């Protein structure tokens, strides 16, 4: 176990210094590296493979709900950004501007997209003429740039990868339904792929997207009790359709502006996966995004037949669609155990001479560290698939139980302070006034607020001013 | 057939005005639209779906040859570009430069990547220490910007999507083998997925990539006899490894610079697909990249059971993995026939009351316009899969026969002129001197040159100067 200790020493203690633990694991497991330009990140093979798995799973859901993928240009005329007043106010300070091609100055500076509402609207105004063109349901996978002062890999980077859905609808009702539908798609995806329970709800007026009438989000609790906003869905009303003059001839023979929605999740989800599931040994990858779902480690590799059997198991599992890796390097089994624990591989499969003799493999689950058990080689692929599903369910249940035990219902500012200082979400009633929201944020650093869809009251009065309450709301400290 | 004529009138005559035909089909079939910034393009759902199919097929091949995907930042410090002299000379005039974030000027201007050799090298210099770290085989799917004066959708755009492979090797031999291996991967992919025969070979010194020791390419003949360079693979030697100080400790205990390779294909491939396969009616999509492989058109849709049967066929084909679309709109069957012919859907499936009575569907292949035949509904999915493979093979054979009939072996400048003026590739011997290359290019606009791997001579003397020849070479006019 000397090797295990060496590894644990390499990573900061998750209980004592969570931020340093995060930095240590993302770098040491080679998920990511720092890019040469401040605030940028390099996604290494192990990290990018997580993103590929996220993309594949989410893309299937986006298409199943009737959306088609498109690709619009990276560079947007600056004049577009200015057309929607709140939008430019929100994004102008952090946009990267292209001013020159080689030595030649451009006649108009170009914005490297921070998001694409404006350029989508420009194209929509050409494509939409009639109610027959609606709903228009498109999505793009792209890179965006938002210059951030404080950056952390995956969580907040100057450039990130994401998908942005953009849709147009003939009626407000249909657009509002799309807004919630896609939030629910994110919620289901987070549960069944990332093994993360999400709080879904509405952001306050103060927190909504620059240009939206309403913003909804999915929010996850990290292992330090902080909140991570993991995805958003915006009801944009006609705020962009009007300045971009998008109009359609409706069935009643009149021209109308359509109602618009946008929704997105990003490489930030990888940060959520890391911080919702890790432990003192490193990452815990949920099986359905894990780049390697099962790692095979041959024991006494020099003995006749061991490597051959390991190769055979690998081929069998790969054929069943399991993402499997065989580590046949000359590192010791102990070194390998620690390496793949740190990398969070959900299932370890040891195979040695005694296992072969007994017709079994020796298995160990990352989510139940230390427990070893055997499984017959006959039917191993099916056993592994069942185990991966069990690991997924256990990880989800563990994350849900952790979050539920860290939600405190509070009635006044003292209780609210105690709750958030104690690494919890505080659930309270709120009068809905900006003054109370600001006061709570400033005094208690509750940078996360989310009003759940379930508004069944937990009291009558605002946690801050004591006046009659309008909303139920979660308060937390945000990434 | 009145409708057919209407459509044909919408598209310029492919024999009389090929460039206009190209512009007409890419816009009218909604593959693409023009972006608001000059030279940019918007990939609409029908066009982006082609790219998704290309990505899926090629990505599988890139991974099967041992490469892993990564993602590196879009923005590169200008100082990196300058480190390799030929590289900066080649790219500096056409790079987009980010100089400001909002109102704040950056301390160093940033290049929006035109290609990523320099930033990969920066990261490689951190990641590579020992021969154990080699070969390092990575690839990224990304957008790049190269500001072009004359642009055309897919063929030459200010921004395009591509993959760029970047690899490092301990020996020159291994790097040279990788260069050719990936060219062969492209060639096989073009044949088996795009149904396009490629000429593979080496570019002249004059034409090689800025910073490479040698550039190899795949080149396809378009229907107007012009050449389209569809992909490149570059042997970079140690040209970047030295200025970026990438070094590894070799087995012999000494530090060495590794040898480097890069290779890429882009959304230009979609232009190749369009121009290698179309006809006077519009696009002809090769089945394995076609967004819709088979379209079902119900005939006498109002009759009982027709739509139900059409839905049933759709479900059966979709379940078998066929990309199928059912057009149940109230447009006439004739209108639909023309629409999907223009869009190049490989297979049309009509289903009407008489078909149902006979237990068949009526089929029509896009590659054999006009021919109708029936297939039993029993086992239709299998029949469709067989037909798609036959269509693919026929399209490849047709493109190959067309190209082979448009290659003329020439011995002197008169013959060379006659060949290229007659929309052919000219195959000749060449002395290898830049003077002859320049003369031929300037007098005959042979903007495409490619030296095939098969150098079995077609003569002894240079087509231009008459001196002893060194190389066999194809001359053509390029996109």
HADDOCK unambig.tbl for C-alpha pairs under 7 A between the chains (distance, minus, plus):
assign (segid A and resid 35 and name CA) (segid B and resid 73 and name CA) 6.72 0.50 0.50
assign (segid A and resid 37 and name CA) (segid B and resid 76 and name CA) 6.98 0.50 0.50
assign (segid A and resid 37 and name CA) (segid B and resid 77 and name CA) 6.82 0.50 0.50
assign (segid A and resid 40 and name CA) (segid B and resid 73 and name CA) 6.35 0.50 0.50
assign (segid A and resid 41 and name CA) (segid B and resid 73 and name CA) 6.58 0.50 0.50
assign (segid A and resid 42 and name CA) (segid B and resid 71 and name CA) 5.91 0.50 0.50
assign (segid A and resid 42 and name CA) (segid B and resid 72 and name CA) 4.75 0.50 0.50
assign (segid A and resid 42 and name CA) (segid B and resid 73 and name CA) 6.36 0.50 0.50
assign (segid A and resid 43 and name CA) (segid B and resid 70 and name CA) 5.52 0.50 0.50
assign (segid A and resid 43 and name CA) (segid B and resid 71 and name CA) 4.95 0.50 0.50
assign (segid A and resid 43 and name CA) (segid B and resid 72 and name CA) 6.39 0.50 0.50
assign (segid A and resid 44 and name CA) (segid B and resid 70 and name CA) 5.10 0.50 0.50
assign (segid A and resid 44 and name CA) (segid B and resid 71 and name CA) 6.86 0.50 0.50
assign (segid A and resid 45 and name CA) (segid B and resid 68 and name CA) 5.83 0.50 0.50
assign (segid A and resid 45 and name CA) (segid B and resid 69 and name CA) 5.62 0.50 0.50
assign (segid A and resid 45 and name CA) (segid B and resid 70 and name CA) 5.12 0.50 0.50
assign (segid A and resid 48 and name CA) (segid B and resid 69 and name CA) 6.61 0.50 0.50
assign (segid A and resid 48 and name CA) (segid B and resid 70 and name CA) 5.50 0.50 0.50
assign (segid A and resid 48 and name CA) (segid B and resid 71 and name CA) 6.80 0.50 0.50
assign (segid A and resid 68 and name CA) (segid B and resid 45 and name CA) 5.84 0.50 0.50
assign (segid A and resid 69 and name CA) (segid B and resid 45 and name CA) 5.62 0.50 0.50
assign (segid A and resid 69 and name CA) (segid B and resid 48 and name CA) 6.60 0.50 0.50
assign (segid A and resid 70 and name CA) (segid B and resid 43 and name CA) 5.53 0.50 0.50
assign (segid A and resid 70 and name CA) (segid B and resid 44 and name CA) 5.10 0.50 0.50
assign (segid A and resid 70 and name CA) (segid B and resid 45 and name CA) 5.13 0.50 0.50
assign (segid A and resid 70 and name CA) (segid B and resid 48 and name CA) 5.50 0.50 0.50
assign (segid A and resid 71 and name CA) (segid B and resid 42 and name CA) 5.91 0.50 0.50
assign (segid A and resid 71 and name CA) (segid B and resid 43 and name CA) 4.96 0.50 0.50
assign (segid A and resid 71 and name CA) (segid B and resid 44 and name CA) 6.86 0.50 0.50
assign (segid A and resid 71 and name CA) (segid B and resid 48 and name CA) 6.81 0.50 0.50
assign (segid A and resid 72 and name CA) (segid B and resid 42 and name CA) 4.76 0.50 0.50
assign (segid A and resid 72 and name CA) (segid B and resid 43 and name CA) 6.39 0.50 0.50
assign (segid A and resid 73 and name CA) (segid B and resid 35 and name CA) 6.72 0.50 0.50
assign (segid A and resid 73 and name CA) (segid B and resid 40 and name CA) 6.37 0.50 0.50
assign (segid A and resid 73 and name CA) (segid B and resid 41 and name CA) 6.58 0.50 0.50
assign (segid A and resid 73 and name CA) (segid B and resid 42 and name CA) 6.36 0.50 0.50
assign (segid A and resid 77 and name CA) (segid B and resid 37 and name CA) 6.83 0.50 0.50
assign (segid A and resid 92 and name CA) (segid B and resid 102 and name CA) 5.63 0.50 0.50
assign (segid A and resid 93 and name CA) (segid B and resid 101 and name CA) 6.92 0.50 0.50
assign (segid A and resid 93 and name CA) (segid B and resid 102 and name CA) 4.46 0.50 0.50
assign (segid A and resid 93 and name CA) (segid B and resid 103 and name CA) 6.99 0.50 0.50
assign (segid A and resid 94 and name CA) (segid B and resid 101 and name CA) 5.96 0.50 0.50
assign (segid A and resid 94 and name CA) (segid B and resid 102 and name CA) 5.63 0.50 0.50
assign (segid A and resid 95 and name CA) (segid B and resid 101 and name CA) 5.48 0.50 0.50
assign (segid A and resid 95 and name CA) (segid B and resid 102 and name CA) 5.42 0.50 0.50
assign (segid A and resid 96 and name CA) (segid B and resid 98 and name CA) 6.37 0.50 0.50
assign (segid A and resid 96 and name CA) (segid B and resid 100 and name CA) 6.01 0.50 0.50
assign (segid A and resid 96 and name CA) (segid B and resid 101 and name CA) 4.57 0.50 0.50
assign (segid A and resid 96 and name CA) (segid B and resid 102 and name CA) 6.51 0.50 0.50
assign (segid A and resid 97 and name CA) (segid B and resid 98 and name CA) 5.33 0.50 0.50
assign (segid A and resid 97 and name CA) (segid B and resid 99 and name CA) 6.41 0.50 0.50
assign (segid A and resid 97 and name CA) (segid B and resid 100 and name CA) 5.32 0.50 0.50
assign (segid A and resid 97 and name CA) (segid B and resid 101 and name CA) 6.06 0.50 0.50
assign (segid A and resid 97 and name CA) (segid B and resid 102 and name CA) 6.99 0.50 0.50
assign (segid A and resid 98 and name CA) (segid B and resid 96 and name CA) 6.37 0.50 0.50
assign (segid A and resid 98 and name CA) (segid B and resid 97 and name CA) 5.33 0.50 0.50
assign (segid A and resid 98 and name CA) (segid B and resid 98 and name CA) 4.29 0.50 0.50
assign (segid A and resid 98 and name CA) (segid B and resid 99 and name CA) 6.37 0.50 0.50
assign (segid A and resid 99 and name CA) (segid B and resid 97 and name CA) 6.42 0.50 0.50
assign (segid A and resid 99 and name CA) (segid B and resid 98 and name CA) 6.37 0.50 0.50
assign (segid A and resid 99 and name CA) (segid B and resid 99 and name CA) 6.47 0.50 0.50
assign (segid A and resid 100 and name CA) (segid B and resid 96 and name CA) 6.02 0.50 0.50
assign (segid A and resid 100 and name CA) (segid B and resid 97 and name CA) 5.33 0.50 0.50
assign (segid A and resid 101 and name CA) (segid B and resid 93 and name CA) 6.91 0.50 0.50
assign (segid A and resid 101 and name CA) (segid B and resid 94 and name CA) 5.96 0.50 0.50
assign (segid A and resid 101 and name CA) (segid B and resid 95 and name CA) 5.48 0.50 0.50
assign (segid A and resid 101 and name CA) (segid B and resid 96 and name CA) 4.57 0.50 0.50
assign (segid A and resid 101 and name CA) (segid B and resid 97 and name CA) 6.06 0.50 0.50
assign (segid A and resid 102 and name CA) (segid B and resid 92 and name CA) 5.63 0.50 0.50
assign (segid A and resid 102 and name CA) (segid B and resid 93 and name CA) 4.45 0.50 0.50
assign (segid A and resid 102 and name CA) (segid B and resid 94 and name CA) 5.62 0.50 0.50
assign (segid A and resid 102 and name CA) (segid B and resid 95 and name CA) 5.41 0.50 0.50
assign (segid A and resid 102 and name CA) (segid B and resid 96 and name CA) 6.50 0.50 0.50
assign (segid A and resid 103 and name CA) (segid B and resid 93 and name CA) 6.97 0.50 0.50
